[in-house]
Amino acid sequence: MLQMVVEKNIYSRNDLEELLNCFLELNSPCHHSVIVQAFTEIWNEIISKRIVKKPCAQLDVSQKMKES
């Protein structure tokens, strides 16, 4: 599933929701929890790649004390 998402460049929330709905409609309800879990993992992976994690700014206390 992830490979298809990547190959088709499906990265927007709306596109993923549309694809999820298709999978849910085409598959038996007994498979829905696994499908939703897979989409959740894909979404979390996409989001984690888009967010640039910036390190917390370190406050140099000694430098600040010198400035005051």
N, C-alpha and C positions, 0 to 999 in steps of 0.2 A: 504494500500500500504506500509506504514512504517513497519507494522508487517511482511510482506513478505520480505522486504529488510533485516530486522534484522534476521529473521529466516534463511534466505539463506546466511547470512554473506556477503552481497553485499555492500562493502564499497569503492571499488576503483572507480575512475572516469570512467574508461573504462567499467566496469561492469554496472554502473548506466546508462551510455549513451546507452549501448546495450539494457538494459531493457526499457529505455525511448523510444527508436526507436521501440521496439516491441509493446509497448502500443500505440504509435502513428499510427503504421501500422494497428493494430487490431481495432482501434476505429475511429469513424466518425470525420472528421475535426471540427465539431461543439464542440467536447469535448477536442480538443487539448490544448486550453488555460488553462483549469482546470488541465489537466494532467501535463503540463509543470509547472504550479504553484505548484502542489503537489511535483514534483521532485525537484524543486528549494528549497522548504521548507525542504525536506529530506536532500538535499545536504548541505544546510546551517547548519542544525542540526549536521550532521556528522562532518563538518569542525569545528564547534564551540566546539565539544567534543574533537577533536584531538589537537587543539591549546591550549597549556598550557599558560594561561595568567599569566605572571610574573608581580608582582607589580613594578612600577617604583622605581628605586633606589633613596632613599631619601638622599640628601646630607646634612650631619650634618655640618653646617657652623661653629659652635663653635668648633667642633672637628678638622676641617680642619685648623682653625685659630691657634689652640694650636700646631698643628704639624709644622706650618711654622715659 
